[in-house]
Amino acid sequence: MRAKLLGIAVLSLAVLAGSVTDAQAGRRVRVFGEKSSPAAKEAQAKPGKQGEKPYTELIKDKVKVEGLFTFYRDTTDNSWLMSIKPDQFGPIYLCGQTRSAAEGAFFDNGSMGESFPFYFRRVGKNIHMMEKNLRIQADTASSSHKAVQKGISDHLWASAAVKSLPQDSTGEILVDVCDLFLQDAQNLSYFLGQAAQMGVRFDSKNSYCENIKSFPQNSEMDVRLHYATSKPIDAETMQNPYSMFHTIHYSLSALPETDYVPRLADDRVGYFMTMYMDYTDMDNYSPYVRYINRWNLKKKNPEARISEPVEPIVFYVENTWPEEYRDAVAEGIEFWNKAYERIGYRNAIIAKQMPDTADWDPADVRFNTVRWMVMPGGGYAVGPSRANPFTGQIYDADIRVSADFLRYMFNNMEYFIKPVSFDGSFPEEENPLAEYNKHHDVNHYGCNYAEESALEAATGLTFILSGVDDLANKDALTKEYVHAYIVELVAHEVGHTLGFRHNYKASAIYTLEQLQNPEFTKVHSTSGTVMDYCPPNIAGPGQKQGEFYASTPGPYDYWVIEYGYADYGATTPQEEWAELQKVAGRAADPTLAYGTDEDAFGTSTRGIDPQCLTFDHGNDGVKFCEHRLSLTKHLWLNTIKNFERDGEGYQTVLRAFSTGWRAYFEAAGFVSRYIGGIYHNRYHVGDTTGVTPFTPVPAAEQRRAMDFLKKHVFAADAFDLPAELVNKLQPERHWDFSGAVFSMPQIDYPLHESWLAVQNSTLNRLYDPILLGRLRNNVERYAPSDDKYTMYDMFTDVRQTVWSEMANTQNVNSYRRQLQLLHLKRLTQIYLSESAAFPADARTLAANDLDILEGSAKRALGAGSLDGMSQAHYKEVLRQIEAAKNAQKEYSRM
């Protein structure tokens, strides 16, 4: 970024944000426009409008709550009035929402809602609470500023009628708090009522303002919102299915001037950002100005090599946490201190226990908390934070951990099997909050670490316990394992509140052998960063066990903290830019590998890099998957011996068995990403020599991956279980609040359907149009002399392994018959597709495969050596091929 842009970025904020003096706090707060705004002058006038009562008359006999804003409560009817002074019209404040109580079925208590800058404006008899639009900005000295002011609108968040004449001595006026804040804050009437079709509506009549506290720099209020419905809501936590209450906590905060210096972002290092578009000049290649989100750490002793900070980052362990887990939570909070010490801060982060006698609310913006939530069925943890929308300075964070995430470790699978569709895919459950979640992701990163990691943890714990016979050792291992897991979980979420994004490439920097060496991992960690989604580090039976989870920061953790928090003594962003570029310029160091959500794309084929994945481990993905499947096979062969206990139901056997599926699904997804894969990096020009952003996975690695799929996913003997185990896979038979025993689609375990789901997920990826197009395009990424793995190779390999019995005139077992028909369906879909749906070569190869299969099926039937079921199967194959060829085939223009 050019130095000119950096200067403009700082000048834009400095000029755009004027200031007035806050009478109570004695600090300067940001305003837009002139210091003496027309709105402020209008507020000082005494309009004497009809219906406005004298100020003193309205506050008589009411309880006064004084602070940033002053409130008056009538204890007889629980009504509240809010006072707004003349100099509080114009300054920019922050409003933050937190859901501090909920119904526990769809929403939890403690979720951060939106946070936005606002100002007050008087318009006649009304006060408008205006949300300031900061997305488009321009230097107030430039001509573009006028265009921005006219072309980019601020937004009305709420309005209230003026209740009083101006107070005689101060000019302040009164409004009803309910007019501003008693509203359907998160629009649940739409998201639950209309989008989810649950009939929920906001009931203003039975909603009320619950409590208000006010301090010099912030005012805190709770509003109790009632929602009603005429449709009964089927939820485990709701005694009455027609009524639920939410409490929304509002924090209104001043924006005091500080010595904080915004820091510019770099795409090689993963930070959340505060950004805007600067239209001051048109000669920059991009209008965006991006600041990283971080806390304002300053040394008490700037001259010392290591010093405590002026204001450390303090997190309170909420007093709702079970006592046996509090030490692990505190350890996870202070996990990052080693990395801060390297750049000169001692005790940068401090964990404190919230006293049982505390009279403050965890939702108060003055306190950062790690909260324990009760929401049955919700195994999750999230770590959002709030940042100054002008600078990116983080000022508040509250981490939420649900109680059920620990249940997921012991109880990770449902007690019944989901129905499987005809093509082997699991139908997606309709999520009534899907639309809500799209619009209410506070940090726009969608961290699902706890729920998924809890499933991983459950699998890992089951693997561990399957290899231990002594009950006392099992208990000790379980306690050690759970402690290590909570530490990493909390450290991950604290990392988000420090500003750090996910890094899914960090888990691929070490070998599996290094990971099982505790002397190595206690120094270098089990991954490059705790901000990856890492699986538990599990050794095989009889092998030396290393650390289960990270106990210390990894090399990327030290690097990301250095970029964001090292002090360069700068007073403007441009002064430190050269130093930051030196730090970011080390991106080519293999231990600092970085790839985040928009690089991984979950399990989607949009993700191209087989080393940018969630819950993989080690620098050899195929080897890791082989290791995981060996653990699964050992688990399944020993499930009865290790998990069947006298006096208990057979669901313990079912739970242990069910964990093994995760390893198969992950292996199918991880390894198939090598096919048509591309290694990708975010290096800038000059970071390294001879390395381009994209490098196709070598053909030999792709063939090795295909060999893995042939052996472990597609082979006729890939799935085989003893009958004794299959006949003991019984789910829970007790009733529960959700009526699970009646809603189970089946009690007997659907073995074929479950295995077909693994195979289906693999075929879905291999024959996805995006992946097929990548196989075609990757040919151009190789040098002419390079070995290449092509679309033809992939079609041929899959056809030959899936239909090997046909070529050898062998009988086909039941698992393979369903796989072959599924593969045939994929080929038919491609063959009959419109020209724009799949690459032309893919349609050609699908037609070629159908021709080959047709001829082979006829020869196999003509041999006369097949059993009756195999003959019937091949006849069905021929019927489907004939039907496909007789169907009208539509070609779009090529």
N, C-alpha and C positions, 0 to 999 in steps of 0.2 A: 504494500500500500504506500502510495507516495506521501512524502512529508507534507505536501500541501493539503491532502485530505485529512491528515491527522490534525493539522492546525485548525482546519475548518470545523472538525468534529468538536473540538474543545471550545472554539469561539462560538459555535452554534449554541451550545448549552449555556455558556457564560452570558451571552447577550440575550438569548431567548428567555432565560429565567431571571426575572427581576427579583426584588425582595421587599418585604415590609417587616416590621418588627412585631413579633408575637408578644402581646402585653403581659401574659402570664409567665411564659418561659424565658423571655429575654433573649430568644434566639431568632435567627433569620430563617424565614421559610420561603419557598419558591413561589413565585406568581408568574402569570403570563400577562404580557401587555405592560401598560404604564403603572407606576407606583400608585398613583391616585386614580383608580379606575372609576369610570362612570357608575359601575354597579355599587361601588363603595359610597360614592356621593349620594346615590339614590337611596341607599339604605340609611344614611344619616338623616335624610329628610324626614319630616313628620307628616306623612300623607293624611293622617286623620280620616282614613277611609271608614265608611259605614260598616259596623260590625266588629271593628277592632277595638278591644277593650284596653284600658290602662294597664301597663306592665305590672305595676305594684299590686293591682287588684287580682291579677291572674296568679301571682306567685304567693299570695297571702296564705298562710297556714300550710304551706307545702314544704317538704323536706328538700333541702338544697344539696346537690352533689356537684362540687366545683372541681374544675380541671381544665384541660384543653378546651373542651366545650362544657358549659354549665347546664345542669338539668334540674328540674323541679318535679317532685313526685307527690301526687295526691294519694295519701294512704287509704282514703275511704273508697275510692273506685279504681285504684291502681293505674291511674292515667299519668302520663309523663309529658312535660314540656321541655323543649330544647331552646337554649338561648344562643343567638348568633350575634356577635358584635359587628360593628361597622367594618373593622379592619380584618374580619374573617370572611368578607366578600372579596374574592379575587385570589387569595393564596391557594396554592395547590396542596391538598392533603392526600393521604392514602386511605383507602377503605379496603379492609380485608375480611373475607367471610370464612368462618369455620363452622362446620356442622358439629356441635358439641353434644347433641343427644339425638337419637334416632330410634327406629323401630327394630333394628337388628336383623331384618329379613332381607331388605334390599339395600339399605344404607347403614353405615356404622356411625359411631360418634367419634369425632375428631378429624374428619376429612376437611382439608383446606379447600375452600371454594375459590372464587375469583378474587383477584386483588387488582385494584385499579386506582389511578389518580383522579381526584375530583375537586371541584370548587363550587361555591355557592353563588348564585346570581338571583337578584330580585327582579321580578317582572310583574309590575302592578301589585295585585294583592297576593301573589304567589312567590314562593321561594323555589327555585330550580336547583336541584343537586345534579350538577353537570359532570359527566365522565369526560375527562380530557383525552382527546385523541392525540397520541404521541407518535403515531406511525410515520407521518410525513412531517418533516421539519425543514426550516430554512433560517439562515441568519437574519435576524430582524433588521439588519442594516442593508440587506440585499433587496432587490426588486421582487425576487421570487417569494419573499415573505408575504407580501400582500396577496399573491396568487394562492399561496397555501392557505392563508386565513379565509379567503373567499371560497376556495374550492374544496377544502377538507373540513368537514363539519365535526364539532364535538357532539356528544350524545346526552340526551336527557335520561338520567337514571331514575329519578323520582322527583315529585313535586309536593309541596305542602302549602296550605293557605297560611298567610300571616295572621296570627291570633291576637297580637297586641299592637298598641301604639309603641313607638320607640321609647325606651326608658329615658327619663328626663336627663340624667347626668352622663350616661354612657352611650345612648343611642341604640342599644341592643334591642332586638325584637325576639318574640317567642313563636315557635311552631310546635305542632303536635308531633311527637316522636313517631307515633303510629303511622302518620301520613307518609313519612319518609321510609320507614324500615319494616313496617308490618305488611309484608307482601310475600308472594310466592317466590322467594329469593332464587330458587334453583329451577323454577318453572316445572315443578313436578306435575302440575295439572296437565301439561302437555306430554311430558316424557312418560309418566306412569298412566295418566288418564287417557290420552289420545294415542300416542305412538305405541304404547304397550297394551292399549285397549283394556285397561283395568278399571276404568271409570273413576279414578281418583281425582278429586277436585279440592282446591284450596278453600278452606272454611274460615273466612276472615272474622265472622261473628264470634267464634270460639278460640281465636288466636289473641295473643296479648304480649305486651312487653313485660319480661320477667324480672330483670335486674339491670342496673347500670352502675358502673364505677367510672370515675374520671380522675386523671392524673395530669401533671403539667404537659406531658408530651403525647398523651394518648387518652382516648375515652373508649371504654369497653362496655358493650351491652349485649344482653341475651333477649331474643324474641322467641316466643314459643308459638309455633305454627301448627295448626290442626288441619289434617287432611281427612276427608270423608269419602266414602264411596257407597253406591247402592249395590255394587257387585261384591260378593264375598271374596276376600283375598286369601288364598291358600298359602299360609306362611307358618313355619314352625314356631316363631317367636310371638305370634299375635294371638292373644286370648280372644279378642274381639276382632273379627275379620273386616269390620266396617269403619274402623277408626284408627288413626295413628298420629302421633305428635313428633315433630322435629324441633330442635332448638338450634337456631342460627346465631352464632356469636359474631358480632360486628366489632372490628377494631378500627377506630378512626385515629390516624396518626399524623402528626406534623412531620414535615420534611426539613429538619434542621440542616444548616450549612455545616459541613465537616471538612477535614483535610483529605478526604478520600479522593484518590486519583483513579478514574476509570482505566481499565486495562483492555487493550484491543485483543480480539480473538484471532486465533490461527487454526486452520482446519486440520492441522497435523496433531493437535492436542485437544482432547475431548472435554469441553466445558459447555454448560448451558449458557445461553446468551441473552442479553438485552440488546435490541437492535431497533433502528429506525432508518428511514430513507431521507437522505439529505439532498434537498433540491436547491441548495445555495448556488452551486456551479454545475454546469452541464458537461464539463470536459473530463470528468472522471469515468472510468469504464464501468463502475457500478455505483449506484447511489447509496448503497447500504453502509451504515456505520454499525459495527458489532462490538459490544463490550462483553467480556466474560462476567459471569455472576460469581462473586466471591465475598467473603467477609473482610472487614476493614481491620486487619491485624497490623499493629504498630508496636515496636519494641519499647519497653520502658526505658532501657538504656541503649540508645541507638549506636553508641560507640563500642558496645560489647559484642564479642563474637556470638555468644548465646545469651539471650535475655528473655525473661518472661514478657508477655505482651501487656500493653496498657489495659486492654479489655480482652481477656481470653474468651473463647467460644465455650459457653457453659450449657450442658444438656442435663436436664433433670430426669431421673428414672421415676416415672409416675408411680405413686404409691399403690396403684392397683396391680402392679406386677407381683406374681407369686414370689415369695422370698427366695426360693431355691434357684431362681433364674437371675436375680438382680446383679450378682457379681459378674455373670457372663455379659449382661447388657452393659454394665459399666466398662468392662474390658473392651467390648466392641466400640463403645464411644471413644475411648482413649487410644484405640488401635493406631490412629494416624499420627500420634505424637512423635514417633521415631522419624517420620519423614519431615515433620516440621522442625525437628531439632537439627537436621542436616542443613537447613537454610537459616538457622539462628534463633529459633523460638523454642523455649522450654515451657512445657505445660500449656501449649497453645489451645488444647481442648481439655476441658475438665468435666468429669461426670460427678453429679451430685444426686443424692437421694431426696426425692420430694418428701417432706415430713408429712406424717399422718395428720398433723395439726395445721397444715398449710391452708391459708384462707384465700389463696389466689387460684384462678382458673387456668388450667393448662392451655386454654385457647388464648390467653392474654399474650399480646405480641411481645411483652417484655421477657417472656420465659420460653426457652426452647425445651421441648420435652420428647421423651420416648414413651409412647403411650401403649397400653395393653387394652385391646378391644375385644368385646364379646359379640360375635356375629356368627351363629352356627352355620357351618358349611363354607365359611370364607377363610381359606388358608392363604393369607397374604401379608405383605408388609410394604409400606410405601414411605418415601422420604422426600416430600415436597418442601420447598422453601419459598419465602417471599423476598423479592429484591426491589430496590429503588428503581422505578421505571426510567429514570433519567441516566443513571450511572451503572446499574448492575450490582450495587452494593447490597449484599444479603443482610437482612435485619431480623428475620424470624424463621424458625423451622420447627416442625412438629412431626416426628416419625410415628407411624401407627403400625402396630404389630397385632394381628388377630390371634386370639387364644387358640383357634382351631388349626393354626399352622403346625402346632405341635401334634395335634391329633392326626394331621396328615402323615406325620412320620410313622405313626404306629397303625394307622387306619387308612392307608393312602388310596385304596380303591373302593368303589362302591360295592355294596354287598350283593348287588345283582348285576347282571350283564346287560349292557345297552343293546337294543335291537340292531341288527346289521342289515343294510339294504341289499337288494338283489345283486348289486355289482361289488359287494364286499366292502363298501365304505360305511363308516359310522355316520349317520345323519347328525348334523349339528343341532344341539339343543337351542331352542329359541331363547335368547337372552332379552328379557324385557327392558334391560338398561343399556342395550347396545347403542341406541341413539343418544342416550344421556351421556355415556362415556365418551362419545366422539366430541362432545361439546364442553366437557368438564374435566379434561386432563390438564391439571394446573400447570405442569411443567412441560407438557407436550412431549413426553418421552415414553409413557406407557410401560413403566417398570412392572413386570409381573414376576419379579424374582422370587418372592417368598412362596407363592403357590406352586410354581414349577420346581423350585429348589426343594420344597418340602416333599414333593413326589420323588425327586432324586434322592433326598435324604432317607426317605422310607425305603427305597430300593437299596441304598447303600447299607442301611442298618440291617435289613433282612439278609443281605449278602454276608455281613459280618457275623450275625447270630447263627447263620446256617453252618458256619465252620467252627462253632464253639459248643462243646458238650456240657461243660460245667456251668451250673446255674449262677453261682456267685460271680464267675468271670463274665457271664452275660450281663449281669446287672452293672458291674464295674465298667465294662465296655460301653454299655448304653449311656451311663452318666457322662463318661468322657466324651462320647460322640455327640450327645445333645449339647453339652457345654460348648464344644468346638463349633458346632453348627450355629448356635445363637450368636457367638462372638462374630463369626463371619457375616451372618445375616445382618446384624446391627451395624457392623463396620461398612457393609455395602450401602445401606440406607443412609448412614451418616455421610458417606462419600457423596451421595447425591445432594445432601444439604450443604456440602462444602462447595458445590458447583460442578461436580464431576459427572460426566456422561458414562454410559456403558462402553466397555472395550472388549469385544468378543474375540479378538485375535491374541490376547495376552495368554490364554491357556495353552497355546501351541508353541511356546518357546522352549520348553524343557522336554527331556525324554521321560518315558514311563519309569525307567530305572532311577533317574534323579529324583522323581517324585516320591519314591519309596525309601529314600535316604533322609531320615529326619535331621541329620547333621547338615545336610544341604538345604532343606526347606526351611529350617529355623533361621537361616541367614538370607536365603534368596526367595523364600515363600513358595507356595505350591502353584503359583501362576504369576504372570507379569503384573497383575493387579487384582485386587478384590472386587473391582468394578466389572469383571467378567461374570458370566453365569457359569460357575464351575460346579462340576459334579463332585460328590465325595471321593476322596482319594483312597480306593480300596485295593488292597493286595489280593492275590489269589490264595486259595487254601494252601496252608503250609508255608507260605512265603512271609518274609519279614514285612510287617505293617508299618508304614510311615505315618505322618500326620494326616488326620482325616480332612482337615480344612486349614486354611491359611492362618498362621499365628503371627505373621509379621508382614509389613508392606513389601510389595514386589518392586522391581526396578521401574516399571511404568508409574507406580504410585509416587515414588520419589520425584520422578520427572514432571508429572502433572502438577504436583504441589510447588515445585521449583518455578514452573512457568507462571502459575497463578499467584503465588504468595511471596516470592523472593522480593526483597525491598531494594530498589535501585536508586532510591533517593530522588525520584522524579517528581516534578510538580505538574506535568502535563503528560498525556499518553505518548506524544511523539518523542519525548525525551528518553523514554525507556525502550522504544521500538527496536532499536539496533541490538540492545542486549537480549530482548525477547527473541529476536530472530536467531541469535546464536543458540539459545536454548532449544527452540523449535527445530533448528537445523540439524539436531542430532537424531532426527526421526528415522534415519536409515539404520540406526543401531538395532539389530534383530530383537534385542530384549525390550525395545520400546514399541513394538508393533502395535498398531492402532487401527481398529475398524469398529464402527458403532452400528446403531439400529438401521440406518439407511444404507449400510453396506451389507449387513447380514440378511435383512428382510425375513427373519424367522425361518420357516421351512419353505418359503416361496421360491420358485425358480428364478425370481429376480435376483436372488442371492447367488453370486457367481464364484465366491472364493471358498474352497473346502476347508480353509483354516480360519474362517470367520463364521463361527457357529456358536450356539449356546449349548452348554453342558457337554462339551468335548474336553479331552485332556491329552496333553502330549503332542509332540511334533509329528506323529505318524497316526493319522486318523484311522486308517485301516487296521493297524495294530491295536489301537485302543478299542475299536469295535470287536475285534477278535477276543480281546481280553474280557470285555463285558459279556459277550455271549458265553464264554467259558464259565464265568461266574453264574450266569443264569442256568446253564445246564447242570452245574453242580448244585445250585439251589433246588431245581426241580427234582433231581434224583434223590435229594436228602430232605425234601419238604416234610414228609411224614415223620421221619425220625426226629427232626429238630423242632417241629411246630405242633405236633399232635400231643395234647396233654390231657390226662385223665380228668374227667369232670367238666371239661370245657366243650363248647360247641365246635363243630368242624369249620366254622368260619375263620378260625385262626389258620387252618391249612389253606383255605381259599385266599385269604389276604396275602400270605407268604407267596403262594403260587402266582397271584395276579401281578406282583411287583416285577416279575420277570419279563412281562410283555413290553415294559418301557424300554428295556435294552434292545429288543428286536426292532421296535418302531424307530428308535433313535439310530440304530445301525443302518437300517434301510435308508433313512434320510441322510445321514452323514456321508455314507460311502457313495451313494448315488450322486452326490454333489461333485464328485471327482469327474464324472462323465460329462464332458463338455465344459469342465470347470476352467476358471481363469484366476490365477493368483493376482491380487490387486493390492496396491499400496497408495498412500496419500502423499508421497514425497513431492517436494517442489524441485524445480530445476536447480541443480547444484548441490542437492543433498547427498547425492551419490553419483558415481560414474557408471554408465552403461546399463542402468536399470530403468526400465520404462514403467509407467503405471500399470500396464496389463501384460501378463505373461501366461500363455495357455498352459494348462497342466500337461506335462509330458505324456506322450501316448502310452509309454510303459506304465505310468501310474494309473492311467485310465483303464488299461487292460487288467491291472492288478485289482482295481476296484470292481470291475465286472466279474472277475474270477471269484471275488468274495460273495457277490450277489448270487452267482451261480450255485455256490456251495451252501450258503447259509440262508438264502431266501427262496430260491427257485427249485432246489434239488428235491427229488422224490422223497428222500429220507431226512429232509431238513427239520421236520417236526415229528417227533415220536414220543409218546408218553406211556408209562406203565398204566394198565387198567386199574390197579389198586389206587393210584393217585387220582385218576379221573373220577372214580366213584366216590371220592371223599370231598369233592369240591362243592360243598353245600353252603349256601349263603345264610345270613342271620334269619332266624324265624320269629324273633320277637317283634311286636308292634312298635311303632314310633309315631311321632306327631305327623309325619308326612304320609303315613300309610304305605310305606315302602313294600311291605309284604304283599300288598294287593296290586301294586303298580309294577312289580317285576315282570318283564316280558316273558321270562322263563326262569325256572329254578335250576334246571340242568344246564351245565356249562356248554356254551356253543363253540366247541373246539374248532370246527371247520370254518365257521364264520370269522372267528378271531384270527386264525392264521391267514385267511384270505384277506383280511383287512391289512395285514402287514404287507402282503404281496401287492395289494391294490395301491397302497401308498407309494410303493416303489415304481410300479408301472405308470402311475399318474405323473411322476416326475420325469421318468425317461421319455415318455411320449407327450410331454407338455409342449405346446407350440413354441414357447420361448426357448426351451432347452434345445429343441430340434433346430430352431433358427441359429442358436449359438454354435451348435455342432457344424452347421454349414458355414457360418462366418469364421469360425476358428481356423479353418483351413488356410485362410489368408493371413493368420497371425504367425504361422510357422515359416521358417526359412525353407526354400525349395528342397534342401537336402534332409530336412528333419523328418523323423518318423511321425506319422499322423494317425490320429484315431478319428474316423469319419462317421457320418450318419449311417452309411452303408454298413460299417463295422458294427455299430450298435444294433441295428435292425437284425443283422445276421446272428450276432451273439445271443440276443434274447430269443429269437426264433429257435435256434438250435438247442439251447438249453431247456426251454419250456416244452418243446415237442420232441425230445430225444427218444421217447418210447415209440413214436410214430416211425421215425427213421429206422429203428432197430426191430420193429414189429413186436413190441412188448405190450403186455397188459398195463393199463393205466390205473393207479390207485385213486382213491376218492379225492385226496388233496390236490393231486395233479389234474384231475378232470376239471375241477372248478377253476384252477389256475389257467388251464388251456382255454377254456371258454371265456374267461376274463380277458386274456390276451387277444383272443379272436375278436372280442368286442372292441378293443382298442384299435385294432387294425381296420375293422369295418368303419368305425367312426372317422378315422383319417381318410380312408378310401372314399367315403361318401360325402366328405366335407366340401364346403365351398372353397374356391381357390384361395381366398384371402385368409382362411382360418388356419391353415398349416402351410409350411413351405412346400413348393411344388415337388421337390425331391422326396419329401416325406410321403406324399400321396402316391408317388411312383413306387417307392419302396414298399408301402403297404399293399399295393396291388401285386407287386412281385411276391411278397410273402403269402398272399392269398392263393396265388397260382401254385406256389411250391407246396403249400399245405393241402391244397385240393388233390394234387397228384399223389402226395405221400399217403393221404387218407385212403384213397382208392386202392393203392398198392397194399396197404396194411390190411384192409378188409378182404382183399383178394387172396391174401396168404392163407386165410382160414384157420389160423392158430390162436386167435384172440378169444378171451372169455366173453360171455354174453354181454356184460356191462361195458366192456371196452368196445365191442362191436356197436352197441347202441350209441355209445359216446361218439364214435367216428361218423356214424350216420348223421347224428345231429350236427356235427361239424360241417359235413358236406351240405346239409340243408341250409345252414346259416350262410355259407359261402355262396351257394347258388342264389339265395334270396338277396344277398348284397349285390351280386353281379346283375341280377334282374331289376334291381331298384333303379329308378331314374336318377342319374348322376348329374348334378348341376355344377357347371364350371363357370366361374366368374372370369372376367377379362384378366389375362395374365399380366 
